Amino acid sequence: MATTTLQKRGVFTVPQADRTALGWHEGQLLLTTVLAPDTLCVRAVPDAETLFLRYADKAGPSPHIGAAPPTTGLWLPPAALWHAQAESTSPWRPIWQAVSRGMTTRRADPTTLAAWAEQAPRMLTSLARADQARYLQSVCAWPGLDLPDRAFWLTVWDAWGQTEADWSEVVWQVRNAADANPAEPPGGEPS
């Protein structure tokens, strides 16, 4: 595969042979992250069922999980993600599957992301922080998740996974980096 320099906006093609080797199927979302220096990381964003199954043996024991939060309303309660991850019969599983495919929309507040960051070490006990960040970044990339300033939050997850700093400290650092160079916000254009 050829290496190229990407402009701020652009399109790149992943050859079919590479798609097959990487197990990417037609229409699957791809998450791109710019890694310094001059490296573009492209990875598939799994749907909810695939993600939950992939991390089934990584989750902590179910005592951390209470009753399923109500499934009504447009806003996501923080516990909805962990309930769906830990319980295959959770009423949230089909909702997350629909969100991951863009078939329904649920809203996430930044405080929900902060709660996920705080709870991830307890819920994904056998994962390193970088892997916890990748998991949560995948969730935030789902097309049915209404998340204002999505590109910024994806950048924050990436930065959070590379440090042991608290979530709020990482948000502050990424915000300051954006303010230092307002012409190029981290993570690209707002979504």
C-alpha positions as CSV (number, residue, x, y, z in Angstrom):
1,M,0.0,0.0,0.0
2,A,1.3,3.4,-0.9
3,T,1.9,6.1,1.7
4,T,0.5,9.5,1.0
5,T,0.3,12.9,2.6
6,L,-3.3,13.9,3.5
7,Q,-4.5,17.4,3.3
8,K,-6.8,18.8,6.0
9,R,-9.7,17.3,4.1
10,G,-9.5,14.5,1.7
11,V,-10.3,10.9,0.8
12,F,-8.1,7.9,0.8
13,T,-8.8,4.4,-0.6
14,V,-8.1,1.2,1.3
15,P,-7.4,-1.5,-1.3
16,Q,-9.8,-4.5,-1.2
17,A,-7.0,-6.9,-0.4
18,D,-6.2,-4.9,2.8
19,R,-9.9,-4.7,3.7
20,T,-10.1,-8.5,3.5
21,A,-6.9,-9.0,5.5
22,L,-8.1,-6.6,8.2
23,G,-11.6,-8.1,8.3
24,W,-13.4,-4.9,7.3
25,H,-16.7,-5.4,5.7
26,E,-18.4,-3.1,3.1
27,G,-20.0,-0.1,4.7
28,Q,-18.2,-0.5,8.1
29,L,-17.2,2.7,9.8
30,L,-13.5,3.5,10.0
31,L,-12.0,5.7,12.7
32,T,-8.9,7.6,11.7
33,T,-6.5,9.0,14.3
34,V,-3.4,11.1,13.4
35,L,-0.5,9.9,15.4
36,A,2.6,12.1,15.5
37,P,4.7,12.3,13.5
38,D,2.9,12.0,10.2
39,T,1.2,8.7,10.8
40,L,-2.5,8.0,10.2
41,C,-4.0,5.1,12.2
42,V,-7.2,3.6,10.6
43,R,-9.2,1.1,12.5
44,A,-12.7,-0.4,12.1
45,V,-15.4,0.7,14.4
46,P,-17.3,-2.4,15.4
47,D,-21.1,-2.4,15.9
48,A,-22.4,-2.8,19.5
49,E,-22.9,-6.6,19.5
50,T,-19.4,-7.2,18.1
51,L,-17.9,-4.8,20.6
52,F,-19.7,-6.3,23.6
53,L,-18.7,-9.8,22.5
54,R,-15.1,-8.8,21.9
55,Y,-14.8,-7.4,25.5
56,A,-17.1,-10.0,27.2
57,D,-14.2,-11.6,29.0
58,K,-12.5,-8.3,29.8
59,A,-15.4,-6.9,31.9
60,G,-15.3,-7.0,35.7
61,P,-17.7,-9.0,37.8
62,S,-21.4,-8.2,37.5
63,P,-21.8,-7.0,41.2
64,H,-20.8,-3.6,39.8
65,I,-24.0,-3.6,37.7
66,G,-27.3,-2.7,39.3
67,A,-30.7,-2.9,37.7
68,A,-31.0,-1.7,34.1
69,P,-31.6,2.0,33.9
70,P,-34.9,3.0,32.2
71,T,-34.7,2.8,28.4
72,T,-37.0,5.7,27.9
73,G,-35.9,9.2,26.8
74,L,-33.3,10.4,24.3
75,W,-30.4,11.0,26.8
76,L,-28.2,8.1,27.8
77,P,-27.7,7.3,31.4
78,P,-24.0,6.3,32.1
79,A,-24.9,2.9,33.5
80,A,-26.6,1.9,30.2
81,L,-23.3,1.1,28.5
82,W,-22.0,-1.0,31.4
83,H,-25.3,-2.8,31.8
84,A,-25.3,-3.8,28.1
85,Q,-21.6,-4.8,28.3
86,A,-22.1,-7.0,31.4
87,E,-25.5,-8.5,30.7
88,S,-26.3,-10.2,27.4
89,T,-30.0,-10.0,28.3
90,S,-29.9,-6.3,29.0
91,P,-32.7,-4.3,27.5
92,W,-30.0,-1.8,26.4
93,R,-28.3,-4.3,24.1
94,P,-30.7,-3.8,21.2
95,I,-30.7,-0.1,21.7
96,W,-26.9,0.1,21.6
97,Q,-27.0,-2.1,18.5
98,A,-29.3,0.3,16.8
99,V,-27.2,3.3,17.9
100,S,-24.1,1.6,16.6
101,R,-25.7,1.2,13.2
102,G,-27.2,4.7,13.1
103,M,-30.8,3.2,13.1
104,T,-31.7,5.3,16.2
105,T,-30.3,8.2,18.0
106,R,-29.5,8.7,21.7
107,R,-27.7,11.7,23.2
108,A,-24.6,11.7,25.3
109,D,-23.8,14.5,27.6
110,P,-20.1,15.3,28.3
111,T,-20.8,14.4,32.0
112,T,-21.7,10.9,30.8
113,L,-18.3,10.6,29.1
114,A,-16.7,11.7,32.4
115,A,-18.6,9.0,34.2
116,W,-17.5,6.4,31.7
117,A,-13.9,7.4,32.1
118,E,-14.2,7.2,35.9
119,Q,-16.0,3.8,35.8
120,A,-13.9,2.1,33.0
121,P,-11.2,0.8,35.3
122,R,-13.8,-0.9,37.4
123,M,-15.8,-2.2,34.5
124,L,-13.1,-3.2,32.1
125,T,-10.7,-4.6,34.7
126,S,-8.3,-6.6,32.6
127,L,-7.7,-3.9,30.0
128,A,-4.9,-1.3,30.0
129,R,-6.1,2.3,30.0
130,A,-5.2,2.7,26.3
131,D,-7.6,-0.2,25.5
132,Q,-10.3,1.2,27.7
133,A,-9.9,4.5,25.8
134,R,-10.2,2.6,22.4
135,Y,-13.3,0.8,23.6
136,L,-14.9,4.1,24.6
137,Q,-13.7,5.9,21.5
138,S,-15.5,3.2,19.5
139,V,-18.7,3.8,21.3
140,C,-18.4,7.6,20.8
141,A,-17.8,7.0,17.0
142,W,-21.1,5.2,16.5
143,P,-23.3,7.2,14.1
144,G,-26.4,7.0,16.3
145,L,-24.7,8.6,19.3
146,D,-25.6,12.3,19.3
147,L,-22.4,13.8,20.8
148,P,-21.8,17.5,20.2
149,D,-18.2,18.2,19.2
150,R,-17.6,14.5,18.5
151,A,-14.2,15.1,16.9
152,F,-13.0,16.9,20.1
153,W,-14.2,14.0,22.4
154,L,-12.6,11.4,20.2
155,T,-9.3,13.3,20.5
156,V,-9.8,13.5,24.3
157,W,-10.3,9.7,24.5
158,D,-7.1,9.2,22.5
159,A,-5.2,11.5,24.8
160,W,-6.8,10.0,28.0
161,G,-5.6,6.5,26.9
162,Q,-2.0,7.8,26.7
163,T,-1.7,9.2,30.2
164,E,-2.6,8.4,33.8
165,A,-4.1,11.9,34.3
166,D,-7.7,12.3,35.4
167,W,-10.3,12.8,32.8
168,S,-10.9,16.5,33.6
169,E,-7.2,17.2,33.4
170,V,-7.0,15.6,30.0
171,V,-10.1,17.6,28.8
172,W,-8.4,20.8,30.0
173,Q,-5.1,19.9,28.2
174,V,-6.8,19.1,24.9
175,R,-9.0,22.3,25.2
176,N,-5.8,24.4,25.8
177,A,-4.1,22.8,22.9
178,A,-7.1,23.7,20.7
179,D,-7.0,27.3,22.0
180,A,-3.3,27.5,21.3
181,N,-4.0,26.8,17.6
182,P,-7.6,27.9,17.0
183,A,-7.2,27.5,13.2
184,E,-6.8,23.7,13.6
185,P,-9.0,22.2,16.3
186,P,-7.8,18.8,17.6
187,G,-9.7,16.0,16.0
188,G,-10.8,18.0,13.0
189,E,-14.1,19.7,12.2
190,P,-16.9,19.5,14.8
191,S,-19.5,16.8,14.0
